[in-house]
């Protein structure tokens, strides 16, 4: 019988990971409950995006020790597609362009893989139309090649479209607010609110900017520096970072808001 608490959705224990022969993550422990909104912050190059990719199972990264448990199952060695079907979602910091693949075909393909959504025929069309309206996206986007020629804001809208379509148990949003103007950021914020309202999904938001966090009820903040989680605390830690930056955590002896040393 599992010792994992019933409300725990993601458990990362003693995780070390590398790209080739280069170690990138060191002894990472992170635990996230169902319905949580957690934030992973840190300076550029800290390893935040790497952790997101490792959780999602990107084969470019190798777990050298430790475990990742999701929804009660050890997924450390499973493939990206299986993690997606289990309810994991990762929005990319820089979504790739896929020439020759219309957005409509891509969305139909991923919806068909997630059979639990029961999105077929008229039901699928109605759901897509509903999401397009929520995101203020012209239906003409569906006939364009996936992300080809899209602005940064448009690419992020496509990521949010996928989020609302798939309704994952856990969405990892990697620098979703990066480079967005106010209008695009508002669209992303509305999408996150809709995701939370429709399926009470959990969020792990990776960012070095606090703008996207202003209207979210954050449960926990983790700070990563040089591939290590060096501090953690409640939402009050965000204000401390806004005021003092990440330099306060780079002395190797960071202390979190509760006085715990990492």
C-alpha positions in Angstrom: 0.0 0.0 0.0 1.3 3.5 -0.9 2.5 5.8 1.8 1.8 8.8 -0.4 -0.7 11.2 1.2 -4.1 11.1 -0.6 -4.0 14.8 -1.6 -0.4 14.7 -2.9 -0.3 14.9 -6.7 3.4 15.4 -7.5 6.3 14.2 -5.4 9.9 14.8 -6.4 12.4 13.2 -4.1 16.2 13.5 -4.2 16.2 14.3 -7.9 19.4 14.7 -9.7 19.5 15.1 -13.5 21.9 15.8 -16.3 22.2 16.6 -20.0 24.8 14.3 -21.4 27.7 14.4 -18.9 26.7 17.8 -17.5 24.9 17.7 -14.1 22.1 20.3 -14.0 19.8 19.5 -11.1 21.0 18.6 -7.6 19.0 16.8 -4.8 15.7 18.4 -5.7 12.7 17.7 -3.4 9.4 19.2 -4.3 5.9 18.2 -3.2 2.6 19.6 -4.7 -0.9 18.7 -3.6 -4.1 18.5 -5.6 -5.5 22.0 -6.3 -2.2 23.7 -5.3 -0.7 26.7 -7.1 3.1 26.6 -6.6 5.6 28.9 -8.0 9.2 28.1 -9.0 11.3 31.3 -9.2 15.0 32.0 -9.7 17.4 34.0 -11.8 18.0 33.2 -15.5 19.9 29.9 -15.9 19.0 28.6 -12.5 17.6 25.3 -13.8 13.9 26.1 -13.5 13.0 25.2 -17.1 15.2 22.1 -16.9 13.2 20.9 -13.9 10.0 21.4 -15.9 11.4 19.4 -18.8 12.6 16.6 -16.5 9.1 16.4 -14.9 7.6 16.1 -18.4 10.1 13.5 -19.5 12.1 15.2 -22.2 14.6 12.6 -23.3 17.3 15.2 -23.7 17.7 15.1 -19.9 18.6 12.0 -17.8 17.5 11.4 -14.3 20.7 10.1 -12.6 19.1 9.5 -9.2 15.8 10.2 -7.4 12.2 9.7 -8.3 9.2 11.5 -9.7 5.8 10.3 -8.6 2.6 11.7 -10.2 -0.9 10.8 -9.0 0.4 7.9 -7.1 2.5 6.4 -9.9 6.3 6.4 -10.3 6.8 8.1 -13.7 10.6 8.6 -13.5 11.2 6.3 -16.5 8.0 6.8 -18.5 7.7 8.6 -21.9 6.3 12.0 -22.6 3.2 10.7 -24.2 2.3 8.5 -21.2 2.9 11.4 -18.8 0.6 13.6 -20.9 -2.1 10.9 -20.9 -1.7 10.6 -17.1 -2.6 14.3 -16.8 0.7 16.3 -17.1 0.9 19.4 -19.3 3.9 21.6 -20.0 3.7 25.0 -21.8 6.9 25.9 -23.4 8.9 29.0 -22.8 9.5 29.2 -26.6 6.8 27.2 -28.4 8.2 25.6 -31.6 6.9 26.1 -35.1 5.7 23.1 -37.0 5.5 23.9 -40.7 2.9 21.8 -42.7 0.7 21.0 -39.7 -2.4 23.1 -39.4 -3.4 24.0 -35.9 -6.8 22.4 -36.4 -5.2 19.0 -37.3 -2.9 19.2 -34.3 -5.7 19.9 -31.9 -7.9 17.1 -33.2 -4.9 14.7 -32.9 -4.2 15.5 -29.2 -8.0 15.5 -28.4 -8.3 12.1 -29.9 -5.4 10.7 -27.8 -7.2 11.9 -24.6 -10.2 9.6 -24.9 -11.3 10.5 -21.4 -12.3 14.0 -22.7 -14.9 12.4 -25.1 -14.4 15.2 -27.6 -15.8 13.9 -30.9 -17.7 15.5 -33.8 -20.1 18.2 -32.8 -18.9 18.2 -29.1 -15.3 18.8 -30.2 -16.3 21.7 -32.5 -18.4 23.3 -29.8 -15.6 23.1 -27.3 -13.0 24.5 -29.7 -15.4 27.4 -30.5 -15.9 28.1 -26.8 -12.2 28.2 -26.1 -11.5 30.4 -29.1 -14.1 32.9 -27.8 -12.6 32.8 -24.3 -9.1 33.6 -25.7 -10.4 36.2 -28.1 -8.9 34.2 -31.0 -10.2 34.3 -34.6 -11.3 30.9 -35.9 -9.0 31.6 -38.9 -6.1 30.6 -36.6 -7.2 27.0 -36.9 -6.2 26.9 -40.6 -2.7 28.4 -40.0 0.4 26.2 -39.6 1.2 25.4 -36.0 2.9 28.5 -34.6 4.4 29.4 -38.0 4.6 33.2 -38.2 2.8 33.6 -34.9 3.8 36.5 -32.6 5.0 35.6 -29.1 1.6 36.5 -27.7 -0.2 34.4 -30.3 2.0 31.4 -29.5 1.1 31.7 -25.8 -2.6 31.9 -26.7 -2.2 28.6 -28.6 -0.6 27.1 -25.5 -3.5 28.3 -23.4 -5.9 26.8 -26.0 -4.3 23.4 -25.5 -4.5 23.8 -21.7 -8.2 24.5 -21.7 -8.8 21.8 -24.2 -7.0 19.0 -22.3 -7.8 20.1 -18.7 -4.8 18.3 -17.2 -4.4 17.4 -13.6 -1.2 19.5 -13.4 -0.1 22.3 -15.7 3.5 23.4 -15.6 3.7 26.9 -17.1 7.2 27.8 -18.1 7.7 31.5 -18.4 4.2 31.9 -19.9 4.3 35.6 -19.2 7.7 36.2 -20.8 7.7 38.9 -23.4 3.9 39.5 -23.3 2.3 42.9 -23.5 -0.5 43.8 -21.1 -3.3 42.6 -23.4 -1.7 39.2 -24.0 -0.9 38.8 -20.3 -4.6 39.5 -19.5 -5.6 36.7 -22.0 -3.2 34.3 -20.3 -4.5 35.2 -16.9 -8.1 34.7 -18.0 -7.1 31.3 -19.4 -5.5 30.2 -16.1 -8.6 31.3 -14.2 -10.8 29.3 -16.6 -8.6 26.3 -16.2 -8.8 26.5 -12.5 -12.6 27.0 -12.6 -13.4 24.2 -15.0 -11.3 21.3 -13.5 -9.7 22.6 -10.3 -6.3 21.7 -11.8 -3.0 22.3 -10.1 -0.3 24.7 -11.3 3.4 24.8 -11.1 4.3 28.2 -12.5 7.9 28.8 -13.5 8.9 32.4 -13.7 11.4 35.1 -12.7 8.7 37.8 -13.1 5.9 38.3 -10.6 3.4 40.0 -12.9 1.4 36.8 -13.7 1.1 36.0 -10.0 -0.7 39.1 -9.0 -4.2 37.6 -9.1 -3.4 34.0 -8.1 -3.8 32.5 -4.6 -0.3 31.0 -4.4 0.2 28.2 -1.9 4.0 27.8 -2.0 7.0 29.5 -3.5 10.2 27.6 -4.3 13.4 29.4 -5.2 16.0 27.7 -7.4 19.6 28.8 -7.8 22.3 26.9 -9.8 20.2 23.7 -10.0 19.3 23.5 -6.3 16.2 24.5 -4.4 17.6 26.9 -1.9 14.6 28.4 -0.3 10.8 28.0 0.1 8.0 29.8 1.7 4.5 31.0 1.4 3.3 33.8 -1.0 5.0 36.4 1.2 8.3 35.2 -0.3 7.2 36.8 -3.6 7.2 40.3 -2.1 10.7 39.7 -0.6 12.0 38.7 -4.1 10.4 41.8 -5.6 12.1 44.0 -3.0 15.5 42.3 -2.7 15.9 40.2 -5.8 17.5 36.8 -6.0 20.9 38.0 -4.6 19.6 37.1 -1.1 19.7 33.4 -2.0 23.1 33.2 -3.7 25.2 33.1 -0.6 24.7 29.4 -0.2 22.9 29.7 3.1 19.4 30.9 2.1 16.7 30.9 4.7 13.0 30.6 3.9 10.2 32.5 5.4 9.6 29.9 8.1 13.2 30.0 9.2 14.1 26.6 7.6 17.5 26.3 6.0 17.9 24.3 2.8 
